[in-house]
Each structure stands twice: as structure tokens, then as C-alpha cells.
């Protein structure tokens, strides 16, 4: 069994949360979904930006404690040395690669009976709609 020390971030150079676990995929998912209430969920630390693997829980726990004592600048250096773009490593961890959206799918779909065109011209809109006859 292996253990991981990890850092979650709210955004690039944002709030950081350091932890350790024996199941990084599950733990990162809990952070991403807010399943566990606490510091990370309160401050939006949903992006896995750094992790390392240890052979024992004791080693991972000790490394977590030391990193938590570090100055913020040292933590930023640690992250940027391994992940300069601050990518969310969760997708890579689970082997999922996002596929770019096709340009036609990037726009919201039209309601049934409507087109995706520019819609009626201003003059047409002004005269559409029902009017009641004077009573």
C-alpha cells in the first residue's frame, strides 16, 4: 500500500490545503465535490496541484506536517517546480483527458421550434405578439 501527501488549491496562487491519504483519487474527489466539510471546502480548494507518494503512513504524515509548517513561498516553489501551469492533476491521475468542445456545441441549444440564427429583426419583434381588440 502507498500513501500520498498532496496539496489542493482554490486557484493559481490561491488558498492552499495540504493533506495525506492512502487513496488519492477518492480523497481528491471528496475535495472537488465538497463531500467533506472543513477548511478545503470552506475555501474552495478543489484543484489537485501537487502530490508525492510514500511507502508508509508515518512517512506521509511526517511530510504533511513539515509542509504545513513551511512558509507559503516555499509551498508555491514546491508546486511550481512540479506543476508550473498549476494544472488540476486529478484528471491525469484518473487517466481522463478532457476533449475540446466542438465549436457548434459551445453555444446553447435552441428550444424546440427555434433556430440558432440571429432571431427576428427589431421591426419584426415590435409587431409580433397578440393584441386585444378594444372592448
N, C-alpha and C positions, 0 to 999 in steps of 0.2 A: 504494500500500500504506500502511496505517496501523499504528500501534503504540500499545499501551496500557500505562499504568502502573496497577497495581492493588494493592489491599490485601485479603488474606484474613484471616478471624478465626476463632477457635475458638468464640466465643460473644460476646454483647454484653459489651463491656469486657474481653474475654478476651485471649489471646495474639494478636498481630498479625504478619503476614508481608507484606512489600512486595516486588513484583517488576515486571518488564516483559516484554512479549511482542508478537509480531506476529499471534497467533491466540488471543484471549482466551477464546473458547468452549472450545477444546481444552485450553488451559492450566488454566482453572478446573476443567474436568472431571478433569484429572490430579490436581489438588489434592483434589477431592472424593472421588476413588476411592483416593487414596494410591498412585497408579501410580508416582510419583517419590518416592524416599526422600530425606529431608532434614529440615530444620527444620520446614517446614509440616506434613509428615506426622507427624513425631515429636510435635508439639504440637497436633495435631488442627485445624489451620487449614483448614477445609473450606468456609467461607461467604465468598462474594464480597460484600464490603460497600462497596467504593468502587472506581471506576476513572475514568480520563480518557484521551482519545485525543490522540496526537501525530502530526505529519506525518513525522518522521524517527526512526530508531532512536537516533541520537545525542541527540536532544531527550528521548526517553523514558528513555534510560539516565541522563542527567543529572538528570532529575526524580526518578527512583527513588533515585539516590544522595543527593540532597538530603533527600528524605523519610526515608530510613533514618537520616540524621544528626539528625533532629528529635527533640525531647523527645516522650515518649509523649502528654502532654496535647495537644500540637499535632496529633498524628495523630488523636486522638479528636475534636478540634474539626473537623478536615477531614471525617471520616466523618459526624459528626452534622449538619454543615451540609448535606450532600447526601443523607443517609440516616438521619434521626433515629430511625427504628424499627429500624435495623440489619437490614433485610430482606436475605435472600440474593438478590442481584441476578442470579444465574445463570439462574433461571427466566425472568425478564424479558428477559434477554439472548438467550435462545434462543426467546423467544416462546411459552413454555409457561406456562399459568395453572393452578395446582392447583385441582381441583374438590372442594368439601366432600363428605365421605363421607356417604352416606345413613345415617340412624340404624340401620336394620336391618342394614347391612353393617358397622357399627362393632364388633359383637360377633363373637367367633369362631364359625365354622360348627360345627354339631353333627356328630358322627360318624354314618355311615350307621346307621339304626335308632334313633337317639336324637332326642329333641325338644329344642328350645331352652327348654323350660319349666323350672320350678324343680327338677325332679327328684323322686325319691321322698321321701316324708316319712321322718323319722327312724325311726319304728316299722317302716315297710316295709323300710328298709335293714337294720335289725337282723336281720330274718328272711330276707333274701334270701341266696343263696349255697348251695352244696351242703354237705351234712354226710354224713360217712361213718357207716354203721351200725356200732355196736360189734362187734368181731370176736371 
